[in-house]
Amino acid sequence: MSELTKELMELVWGTKSSPGLSDTIFCRWTQGFVFSESEGSALEQFEGGPCAVIAPVQAFLLKKLLFSSEKSSWRDCPAALAVEELGFERFHALIQKRSFRSLSELKDAVLDQYAMWGNKFGVLLFLYSVLLTKGIENIKNEIEDASEPLIDPVYGHGSQSLINLLLTGHAVSNVWDGDRECSGMKLLGIHEQAAVGFLTLMEALRYCKVGSYLKSPKFPIWIVGSETHLTVFFAKDMALVAPEAPSEQARRVFQTYDPEDNGFIPDSLLEDVMKALDLVSDPEYINLMKNKLDPEGLGIILLGPFLQEFFPDQGSSGPESFTVYHYNGLKQSNYNEKRRKLKHREVSSWLKVTQPGGERPGSETWVVSSSEPALLTHFALLLSFVIIDKSTY
């Protein structure tokens, strides 16, 4: 076994101190990319764990199918071939590395080896290909704790670094916008708008805060995380991901100076925020704004009054009604191919499911009406809580 393969194993699985446990987790990850017989665009997941790879691939596949005019013949490729049973050590001993000098060469090789992606080890081979293309050292430099493996050795779920790598190309461990400093440490975040977004129930529970670069992606497709599973939530309406409004940019910039999400900043940072937004920032005007935005002299600037002062009445112009779709991926979550729906249930004063639908087994469809543009985030979180089968990863 080569040194490169050993480094790869350690990056993904960590130090293999408990062979029995690692073999159990490894077996759950040994599956290929298999499409549902009842929904031609839906990838199936058989055991808990590999959703960290399958869900992002599903999301980008949907992006290709829904928003690209380029024709693809991937569905015409030959079916997957059966492969022999391989244990953890034997599988890694047989891995062979191939390098390509151009994107066209790589694309041809991927299509030529289509059967390999569908066989029992397709998901892992795809993951390893991504990691080696990015470079092991590059990944370690981006992960917050390089000693933490990409796949949890106890529960078998993929880390946030792995999810971010597949969504953005960067294996950072956080989901907020930009980098932050904490006790002298630089914590890396997301630096640009992602093509596919990410939402998580953990934010609703206040364990983390997802930045606008992941909440508002370039395409209306999101990975949705619950405590134990990753699924795909998407729509066909590009109006849901309109370009960032000035007020949204101002909110994002303001929040970079408010890392604890308090909703305010010290008045001493007002000048920095205004400079970052290309607003007038000469000392006399800054003092005038401090007095206006902090009339009680508390020494803080609240986000709400700041936005109202400089970006008044800039609401989002998103659609009031739109159809959304949800792919779970786990076949056992859709027992006997029966759809589960929310029926005319009012979730809050501004969120209501008005027309349950869903024409095909294996997916759910809703038509949602609301005048609140932030609806999509909260509704996706609701889906992850209500619909996702919590007994699996």
C-alpha positions as CSV (number, residue, x, y, z in Angstrom):
1,M,0.0,0.0,0.0
2,S,1.4,3.4,-1.0
3,E,2.1,6.2,1.4
4,L,-0.4,8.4,-0.5
5,T,-3.1,5.8,0.1
6,K,-2.2,5.7,3.8
7,E,-2.5,9.5,4.0
8,L,-5.9,9.3,2.3
9,M,-7.2,6.6,4.7
10,E,-6.1,8.7,7.7
11,L,-7.7,11.8,6.3
12,V,-11.0,10.1,5.7
13,W,-11.2,7.5,8.4
14,G,-8.7,8.7,11.1
15,T,-6.4,6.3,12.9
16,K,-7.9,2.9,12.7
17,S,-7.7,1.9,16.4
18,S,-10.8,-0.3,16.4
19,P,-10.8,-2.5,13.3
20,G,-14.3,-4.0,14.0
21,L,-15.9,-0.6,14.4
22,S,-14.2,0.8,11.3
23,D,-15.2,-2.2,9.2
24,T,-18.8,-1.6,10.3
25,I,-18.8,2.0,9.3
26,F,-16.9,1.2,6.1
27,C,-19.6,-1.4,5.0
28,R,-22.3,1.3,5.3
29,W,-20.3,3.5,2.9
30,T,-19.8,0.8,0.3
31,Q,-22.5,1.6,-2.2
32,G,-22.6,3.1,-5.7
33,F,-24.6,5.9,-7.3
34,V,-27.9,4.1,-7.9
35,F,-30.9,5.8,-9.4
36,S,-34.5,5.1,-8.2
37,E,-36.7,3.0,-10.5
38,S,-39.7,5.2,-9.7
39,E,-37.9,8.6,-10.0
40,G,-35.4,8.7,-12.7
41,S,-33.4,11.7,-11.4
42,A,-33.3,10.5,-7.7
43,L,-30.3,8.8,-6.2
44,E,-30.9,6.2,-3.6
45,Q,-29.1,5.7,-0.3
46,F,-29.1,2.3,1.4
47,E,-27.4,2.8,4.7
48,G,-26.7,5.7,7.1
49,G,-23.6,7.8,6.4
50,P,-23.0,8.3,2.7
51,C,-25.6,11.1,2.4
52,A,-22.7,13.5,2.9
53,V,-21.6,12.6,-0.6
54,I,-24.8,11.4,-2.2
55,A,-26.8,14.6,-1.3
56,P,-24.3,17.1,-2.9
57,V,-24.0,14.9,-6.0
58,Q,-27.8,14.8,-6.2
59,A,-28.0,18.6,-5.8
60,F,-25.5,19.2,-8.6
61,L,-27.2,16.6,-10.8
62,L,-30.5,18.6,-10.3
63,K,-28.7,21.8,-11.2
64,K,-27.5,20.2,-14.4
65,L,-30.9,18.8,-15.3
66,L,-33.0,21.9,-14.4
67,F,-30.8,24.8,-15.3
68,S,-28.4,23.7,-18.1
69,S,-29.1,23.6,-21.8
70,E,-26.3,21.1,-22.4
71,K,-27.5,17.7,-23.4
72,S,-26.1,14.7,-21.5
73,S,-26.2,11.0,-22.2
74,W,-25.4,9.9,-18.7
75,R,-28.6,7.9,-18.4
76,D,-27.6,5.9,-21.5
77,C,-24.4,4.6,-19.9
78,P,-24.1,0.8,-19.3
79,A,-25.5,-0.6,-16.0
80,A,-23.2,-1.2,-13.0
81,L,-21.3,-4.5,-12.8
82,A,-21.2,-6.7,-9.8
83,V,-18.0,-6.7,-7.8
84,E,-16.4,-9.0,-5.3
85,E,-16.7,-8.4,-1.6
86,L,-13.7,-6.5,-0.3
87,G,-12.9,-5.6,3.3
88,F,-11.4,-2.3,4.4
89,E,-7.7,-3.2,4.0
90,R,-8.2,-5.2,0.7
91,F,-10.2,-2.4,-0.9
92,H,-7.5,0.3,-0.1
93,A,-4.7,-2.0,-1.2
94,L,-6.3,-2.3,-4.7
95,I,-6.8,1.5,-5.3
96,Q,-5.0,2.8,-8.4
97,K,-4.5,6.5,-9.1
98,R,-4.8,8.0,-12.6
99,S,-4.0,11.6,-13.5
100,F,-5.4,13.7,-16.3
101,R,-4.0,16.8,-18.0
102,S,-7.2,18.4,-19.0
103,L,-10.9,18.7,-18.1
104,S,-11.9,17.0,-21.3
105,E,-9.7,14.0,-20.6
106,L,-11.2,13.7,-17.1
107,K,-14.7,14.0,-18.4
108,D,-14.1,11.2,-21.0
109,A,-12.6,9.0,-18.3
110,V,-15.5,9.5,-15.9
111,L,-18.1,8.6,-18.6
112,D,-16.0,5.6,-19.8
113,Q,-15.9,4.3,-16.2
114,Y,-19.6,4.9,-15.5
115,A,-20.1,1.3,-14.4
116,M,-17.5,1.8,-11.7
117,W,-19.4,4.7,-10.2
118,G,-22.5,2.5,-10.0
119,N,-20.8,-0.5,-8.4
120,K,-20.5,-1.2,-4.7
121,F,-17.6,1.2,-4.1
122,G,-18.6,4.0,-6.4
123,V,-19.4,6.5,-3.7
124,L,-16.0,6.0,-2.0
125,L,-14.1,6.1,-5.3
126,F,-15.8,9.3,-6.2
127,L,-15.0,10.8,-2.7
128,Y,-11.3,9.7,-3.0
129,S,-11.1,11.2,-6.5
130,V,-12.3,14.5,-5.2
131,L,-9.9,14.5,-2.3
132,L,-6.9,13.6,-4.4
133,T,-7.8,16.2,-7.0
134,K,-8.0,18.9,-4.3
135,G,-4.9,17.6,-2.6
136,I,-4.5,16.1,0.9
137,E,-2.3,18.9,2.2
138,N,-4.7,21.6,0.8
139,I,-7.6,20.0,2.6
140,K,-5.6,19.7,5.9
141,N,-4.8,23.4,5.7
142,E,-8.5,24.3,5.4
143,I,-9.9,22.0,8.1
144,E,-10.1,23.6,11.5
145,D,-8.9,20.4,13.2
146,A,-6.7,18.4,10.9
147,S,-6.8,15.5,13.3
148,E,-10.5,15.1,12.9
149,P,-11.4,12.6,10.1
150,L,-13.8,13.5,7.3
151,I,-16.0,10.5,8.3
152,D,-16.9,10.2,12.0
153,P,-15.3,6.9,13.2
154,V,-18.1,6.2,15.7
155,Y,-21.3,7.2,13.9
156,G,-20.2,7.2,10.3
157,H,-21.6,10.6,9.2
158,G,-19.6,13.0,7.1
159,S,-18.1,16.1,8.7
160,Q,-19.1,19.7,7.8
161,S,-15.7,20.1,6.2
162,L,-16.6,17.2,3.8
163,I,-20.0,18.8,3.0
164,N,-18.4,22.2,2.4
165,L,-15.7,20.7,0.2
166,L,-18.3,19.1,-2.0
167,L,-20.5,22.2,-2.2
168,T,-17.9,24.9,-2.5
169,G,-14.6,23.3,-3.2
170,H,-13.2,24.3,0.2
171,A,-13.0,22.0,3.2
172,V,-13.6,24.7,5.8
173,S,-15.3,23.6,9.0
174,N,-17.7,26.6,9.4
175,V,-20.8,27.8,7.5
176,W,-20.7,31.5,8.2
177,D,-19.7,34.2,5.7
178,G,-16.0,35.1,5.6
179,D,-13.3,34.4,8.3
180,R,-13.5,35.2,12.0
181,E,-11.0,35.6,14.7
182,C,-11.5,33.9,18.1
183,S,-8.9,34.2,20.9
184,G,-6.2,34.9,18.3
185,M,-7.3,32.0,16.1
186,K,-8.4,32.5,12.5
187,L,-11.6,30.5,11.8
188,L,-12.3,30.0,8.1
189,G,-15.7,30.4,6.6
190,I,-17.4,30.6,3.2
191,H,-16.0,33.3,0.9
192,E,-18.4,33.5,-2.0
193,Q,-21.9,32.7,-3.1
194,A,-22.2,28.9,-3.5
195,A,-23.9,27.3,-6.6
196,V,-25.8,25.0,-4.3
197,G,-26.9,26.1,-0.8
198,F,-27.0,24.6,2.7
199,L,-29.6,24.8,5.5
200,T,-29.6,23.0,8.8
201,L,-31.9,22.3,11.7
202,M,-28.9,23.1,13.9
203,E,-29.4,26.8,13.2
204,A,-33.0,26.6,14.4
205,L,-31.6,25.1,17.6
206,R,-29.0,27.9,17.8
207,Y,-26.0,25.6,17.5
208,C,-24.7,27.5,14.5
209,K,-25.5,30.3,12.1
210,V,-25.5,29.7,8.3
211,G,-24.2,32.7,6.3
212,S,-26.0,34.2,3.3
213,Y,-23.5,32.7,0.9
214,L,-25.0,29.3,1.6
215,K,-28.5,30.4,2.4
216,S,-28.8,32.3,-0.8
217,P,-27.0,30.2,-3.5
218,K,-26.9,30.9,-7.2
219,F,-29.5,28.2,-7.9
220,P,-32.6,27.3,-5.9
221,I,-31.2,24.0,-4.6
222,W,-30.2,23.4,-1.0
223,I,-28.8,20.6,1.1
224,V,-30.9,20.3,4.2
225,G,-29.3,18.9,7.4
226,S,-31.2,17.4,10.3
227,E,-29.6,15.8,13.3
228,T,-29.0,12.5,11.4
229,H,-29.4,12.9,7.7
230,L,-28.8,15.2,4.7
231,T,-31.5,15.6,2.0
232,V,-32.0,17.8,-1.0
233,F,-34.6,20.6,-1.2
234,F,-35.1,22.5,-4.5
235,A,-37.4,24.6,-6.7
236,K,-37.5,25.4,-10.4
237,D,-38.1,29.2,-10.0
238,M,-34.9,31.2,-10.4
239,A,-36.7,34.2,-8.9
240,L,-36.0,32.6,-5.5
241,V,-32.3,33.3,-5.8
242,A,-32.3,36.8,-7.2
243,P,-29.1,38.8,-6.9
244,E,-28.2,40.1,-3.4
245,A,-30.0,43.4,-2.7
246,P,-28.0,46.3,-1.2
247,S,-29.9,45.8,2.1
248,E,-28.9,42.1,2.2
249,Q,-25.3,43.0,1.5
250,A,-25.4,45.6,4.3
251,R,-26.8,43.0,6.7
252,R,-24.1,40.5,5.8
253,V,-21.3,43.1,6.2
254,F,-22.8,44.3,9.5
255,Q,-22.9,40.8,10.8
256,T,-19.2,40.2,10.0
257,Y,-18.6,42.8,12.7
258,D,-21.1,41.1,15.0
259,P,-19.7,37.5,15.2
260,E,-21.8,36.5,18.2
261,D,-25.0,37.5,16.3
262,N,-26.1,39.9,19.1
263,G,-27.9,42.2,16.6
264,F,-25.6,45.2,17.4
265,I,-22.0,46.4,17.2
266,P,-20.0,48.8,19.4
267,D,-20.3,52.3,18.0
268,S,-16.6,52.3,17.6
269,L,-17.0,49.9,14.7
270,L,-19.6,52.0,12.8
271,E,-16.9,53.7,10.7
272,D,-15.5,50.3,9.6
273,V,-18.9,49.1,8.6
274,M,-19.7,52.2,6.6
275,K,-16.3,52.1,4.9
276,A,-16.9,48.4,4.0
277,L,-20.2,49.5,2.4
278,D,-18.8,52.5,0.6
279,L,-20.9,54.9,2.6
280,V,-19.8,58.4,3.6
281,S,-17.3,57.8,6.4
282,D,-15.7,61.1,7.3
283,P,-15.4,61.6,11.1
284,E,-17.9,64.4,11.4
285,Y,-20.6,62.4,9.6
286,I,-19.8,59.3,11.6
287,N,-20.3,61.2,14.9
288,L,-23.6,62.6,13.6
289,M,-24.8,59.0,12.7
290,K,-23.6,57.7,16.1
291,N,-25.8,60.3,17.9
292,K,-28.8,59.5,15.6
293,L,-28.5,55.7,15.8
294,D,-27.7,55.7,19.5
295,P,-29.7,58.5,21.0
296,E,-29.5,57.1,24.5
297,G,-25.7,57.0,24.4
298,L,-25.4,53.2,25.1
299,G,-22.4,52.9,22.9
300,I,-24.0,50.4,20.6
301,I,-25.5,50.5,17.0
302,L,-28.5,48.2,16.5
303,L,-28.8,46.4,13.1
304,G,-32.4,47.3,12.5
305,P,-32.1,51.1,12.9
306,F,-28.8,51.0,10.8
307,L,-30.6,49.2,7.9
308,Q,-33.6,51.6,8.2
309,E,-31.4,54.6,8.1
310,F,-29.2,53.7,5.1
311,F,-31.3,51.1,3.2
312,P,-35.0,51.9,3.9
313,D,-37.9,50.0,2.3
314,Q,-35.7,47.6,0.3
315,G,-37.7,44.4,0.7
316,S,-37.2,41.4,-1.4
317,S,-39.2,41.0,-4.6
318,G,-39.3,37.2,-4.5
319,P,-42.5,35.4,-5.7
320,E,-45.4,35.1,-3.3
321,S,-46.2,31.5,-4.3
322,F,-43.8,28.8,-5.6
323,T,-43.5,25.0,-5.8
324,V,-40.8,23.2,-3.8
325,Y,-39.5,19.6,-4.0
326,H,-37.8,17.4,-1.4
327,Y,-35.7,14.3,-2.0
328,N,-34.9,12.2,1.0
329,G,-32.7,9.6,-0.6
330,L,-33.4,6.9,1.9
331,K,-35.7,4.3,0.3
332,Q,-36.9,3.1,3.7
333,S,-38.1,6.5,4.6
334,N,-40.7,6.2,1.8
335,Y,-42.2,2.8,2.9
336,N,-44.2,1.1,0.2
337,E,-43.6,4.2,-2.0
338,K,-46.3,6.2,-0.1
339,R,-45.9,10.0,0.0
340,R,-46.1,11.8,3.3
341,K,-47.4,15.3,3.2
342,L,-48.2,18.2,5.4
343,K,-51.9,19.0,4.9
344,H,-53.0,22.6,5.2
345,R,-51.2,23.0,8.4
346,E,-50.5,26.6,9.5
347,V,-46.9,26.7,10.7
348,S,-46.8,30.3,11.7
349,S,-48.6,33.6,10.9
350,W,-46.6,33.9,7.6
351,L,-46.0,30.3,6.6
352,K,-48.7,28.0,5.3
353,V,-48.8,24.9,3.1
354,T,-51.6,25.7,0.8
355,Q,-51.6,22.9,-1.7
356,P,-50.0,19.5,-1.0
357,G,-49.0,17.7,-4.2
358,G,-46.3,15.2,-5.3
359,E,-47.0,13.2,-8.4
360,R,-44.1,10.7,-8.3
361,P,-43.1,8.2,-5.6
362,G,-39.9,8.9,-3.9
363,S,-40.3,12.7,-3.7
364,E,-42.6,15.2,-2.1
365,T,-44.0,18.4,-3.6
366,W,-45.6,21.4,-2.0
367,V,-46.9,24.7,-3.2
368,V,-46.1,27.4,-0.6
369,S,-47.5,30.9,-0.4
370,S,-46.0,33.7,1.6
371,S,-45.0,37.3,1.4
372,E,-42.0,36.8,3.6
373,P,-38.9,36.2,1.5
374,A,-37.1,34.4,4.3
375,L,-39.7,31.7,4.1
376,L,-37.6,29.2,2.1
377,T,-35.0,28.9,4.8
378,H,-37.5,28.3,7.6
379,F,-39.7,26.0,5.5
380,A,-36.7,23.8,4.6
381,L,-35.8,23.6,8.3
382,L,-39.3,22.5,9.0
383,L,-39.0,19.8,6.4
384,S,-35.8,18.5,7.9
385,F,-37.6,18.3,11.2
386,V,-41.0,16.9,10.2
387,I,-40.3,14.7,7.2
388,I,-36.8,13.3,7.5
389,D,-36.6,9.9,9.1
390,K,-34.6,10.5,12.3
391,S,-33.7,6.9,12.9
392,T,-31.0,7.0,10.2
393,Y,-28.0,9.1,9.4
